[in-house]
Amino acid sequence: MRLQPADIDAIKAAAAETFGADAVVRLFGSRVDDTLRGGDIDLHVETDPVTDEWHARDAFLDRLFTQIERQKVDVVITQRGGTPRGFERIAYRDGIVL
């Protein structure tokens, strides 16, 4: 996994503040492969239903970027208990829980 411990801590803290302490965050995509270089940070957040998913995503990124360097971060939000779609299935299959 190609994330620094401080980045992992920042991601987990921003997710807890935004989505609640029971949110589950997974890293998926190219950053889970130690043999690759570069790439954006692909995150999957599994949470209880949120009122406004877009607002929650923006709030999460705002909180995150106060703690880490601004970079390309993609966030997929899944409401707990829902049927996984597209990238959600990939995150469940290949992702690493932070």
C-alpha positions in Angstrom: 0.0 0.0 0.0 1.5 3.3 -1.1 0.3 5.7 1.6 2.3 7.2 4.4 1.0 6.5 8.0 0.3 10.2 8.5 -1.9 10.2 5.3 -3.8 7.1 6.6 -4.4 8.8 9.9 -5.6 12.0 8.2 -8.0 10.0 5.9 -9.5 8.1 8.9 -9.9 11.2 11.0 -11.5 13.2 8.1 -13.9 10.3 7.5 -14.8 9.9 11.1 -15.5 13.7 11.4 -17.6 13.7 8.2 -19.4 10.4 8.2 -19.2 9.2 11.8 -16.9 6.9 13.8 -18.5 3.8 12.2 -17.6 4.7 8.6 -15.3 2.2 6.9 -12.7 3.6 4.5 -11.0 1.4 1.9 -8.1 2.3 -0.3 -8.4 0.7 -3.8 -6.9 1.3 -7.2 -3.3 1.7 -8.1 -2.2 2.8 -4.6 -2.7 -0.7 -3.2 0.0 -2.1 -5.6 3.5 -1.5 -4.2 5.1 -2.2 -7.6 3.4 0.9 -9.3 4.3 4.5 -9.0 2.2 7.7 -8.9 -1.6 7.6 -9.3 -4.4 9.3 -7.5 -5.8 8.2 -4.2 -9.0 6.1 -4.7 -11.1 5.9 -1.5 -14.3 4.0 -0.9 -16.3 5.1 2.2 -19.0 2.8 3.5 -21.4 4.7 5.7 -24.9 5.0 7.0 -27.2 7.0 4.6 -26.2 10.7 4.2 -28.6 13.4 3.4 -26.5 15.1 0.7 -23.7 12.8 -0.7 -22.1 15.6 -2.8 -21.9 17.9 0.2 -20.5 15.1 2.4 -17.8 14.3 -0.2 -16.8 18.0 -0.4 -16.7 18.3 3.4 -14.6 15.2 3.7 -12.1 16.5 1.1 -12.0 19.9 2.8 -11.2 18.3 6.1 -8.6 15.9 4.5 -6.8 18.7 2.7 -6.2 20.6 5.9 -4.1 17.7 7.0 -2.4 16.4 3.9 -1.0 18.0 0.7 -3.7 18.7 -1.9 -3.7 16.0 -4.6 -6.0 14.0 -6.8 -8.4 12.0 -4.5 -11.4 10.2 -5.8 -14.1 9.3 -3.3 -16.8 6.7 -3.8 -19.5 6.7 -1.1 -21.6 3.6 -0.5 -24.6 3.6 1.8 -24.3 0.6 4.2 -26.7 -2.2 3.2 -27.0 -1.1 -0.4 -26.3 -3.1 -3.5 -22.7 -2.4 -4.7 -22.3 -0.9 -8.2 -19.3 -0.5 -10.5 -16.4 0.9 -8.6 -18.0 -0.2 -5.3 -17.6 -3.8 -6.3 -14.0 -3.3 -7.1 -13.4 -1.5 -3.8 -15.0 -4.4 -1.9 -13.1 -7.0 -3.8 -9.6 -5.4 -4.0 -9.6 -2.6 -1.4 -7.7 -2.4 1.8 -9.5 -1.2 4.9 -7.7 1.7 6.5 
